[in-house]
Amino acid sequence: MPKIVVYSGPHCHFCDKAKALLKRKNAEFEEFNVTEDVDKLDEMIKLSNGRMTVPQIFIDDRHIGGCDDLYALESQGKLDELLT
C-alpha cells in the first residue's frame, strides 16, 4: 500500500471530494489540517512548489496536486496503478 498524504482544511468541499474518492478506492491516507498546524502548512507549500490551496495530495512522496488532479488521474485510468 502506498503512503498517501492529504493536506486539507475545514469546510473544504474539494478536500471532502478528494478524500471520498480515496475512501471509495479503499486507500488509507494520512490527513493534516493545515489551518491547525502552521508547520504542516509550511511543509505543504514547500513540497508542492508553492501551492497554497487545499487539498494538496501526495502518493509515495509524488505530488499529485489538488482534487481536480486526483480526479483527472482517475478518469485517465492512472489512479489505480498509483494506489497498488
BELHUCOR-V759834 format. One record per residue. N is the residue number from 1. RES is the residue in one letter. PSI is psi in degrees with one decimal (none if undefined). NEAR is the number of other ideal C-beta (glycine too) atoms within 12 Angstrom. Layout:
n | res | psi | near
N | RES | PSI | NEAR
N | RES | PSI | NEAR
This chain:
n | res | psi | near
1 | M | 131.5 | 15
2 | P | 159.7 | 23
3 | K | 120.8 | 17
4 | I | 129.7 | 33
5 | V | 131.7 | 31
6 | V | 117.1 | 40
7 | Y | 125.0 | 42
8 | S | -177.9 | 34
9 | G | 167.1 | 28
10 | P | 152.4 | 14
11 | H | 39.2 | 11
12 | C | 106.3 | 23
13 | H | -41.3 | 16
14 | F | -35.8 | 26
15 | C | -47.3 | 30
16 | D | -40.9 | 20
17 | K | -42.9 | 23
18 | A | -44.7 | 41
19 | K | -35.3 | 30
20 | A | -41.1 | 20
21 | L | -44.4 | 31
22 | L | -40.0 | 36
23 | K | -39.5 | 17
24 | R | -28.8 | 16
25 | K | 3.8 | 25
26 | N | 33.7 | 13
27 | A | 123.0 | 30
28 | E | 140.7 | 17
29 | F | 156.4 | 30
30 | E | 134.7 | 20
31 | E | 136.6 | 30
32 | F | 123.9 | 28
33 | N | 107.9 | 23
34 | V | -12.7 | 30
35 | T | -17.1 | 18
36 | E | -13.5 | 14
37 | D | 100.9 | 16
38 | V | -34.4 | 13
39 | D | -38.8 | 14
40 | K | -33.8 | 25
41 | L | -47.7 | 24
42 | D | -41.5 | 16
43 | E | -45.3 | 17
44 | M | -46.7 | 34
45 | I | -42.9 | 20
46 | K | -47.9 | 17
47 | L | -26.4 | 23
48 | S | 16.5 | 29
49 | N | 43.1 | 11
50 | G | -1.9 | 12
51 | R | 136.1 | 22
52 | M | 0.3 | 18
53 | T | 154.9 | 24
54 | V | 150.3 | 33
55 | P | 159.0 | 41
56 | Q | 127.6 | 40
57 | I | 136.5 | 47
58 | F | 135.5 | 32
59 | I | 118.5 | 32
60 | D | 49.5 | 18
61 | D | 7.5 | 14
62 | R | 125.8 | 23
63 | H | 115.7 | 26
64 | I | -39.0 | 36
65 | G | -144.7 | 27
66 | G | -164.0 | 30
67 | C | -48.0 | 29
68 | D | -36.8 | 19
69 | D | -39.9 | 28
70 | L | -45.3 | 37
71 | Y | -30.7 | 24
72 | A | -42.1 | 18
73 | L | -40.7 | 26
74 | E | -45.2 | 26
75 | S | -24.5 | 13
76 | Q | -4.0 | 13
77 | G | 19.9 | 11
78 | K | -13.1 | 18
79 | L | -42.5 | 27
80 | D | -39.0 | 19
81 | E | -28.7 | 15
82 | L | -25.0 | 27
83 | L | -2.1 | 28
84 | T | none | 13
